[in-house]
Amino acid sequence: MRSLTGPCEKDLSQLFSINKKLEILEIEDDHIVGRCLNHLPVETIKHLRMISCTSVVSTYLDS
């Protein structure tokens, strides 16, 4: 997958917005900044695992 710091992060935002029953998300070795994580369904997400995602900006995790 290409770098997720741009159009791909927008695609993930749309994917998360559509999948209201998403419970588990695992991301490994990608360059997302985390903006898309604000679109995760907080009512259903139970497990978020991020491995070697070195570009994540902590302010996107504070929400």
Secondary structure, DSSP 4 states (H G I P E B T S, - for coil): ----SSHHHHHHHHHHHH-TT--EEEEES----SGGGGGS-TTT--EEEEES-TT--GGGG--
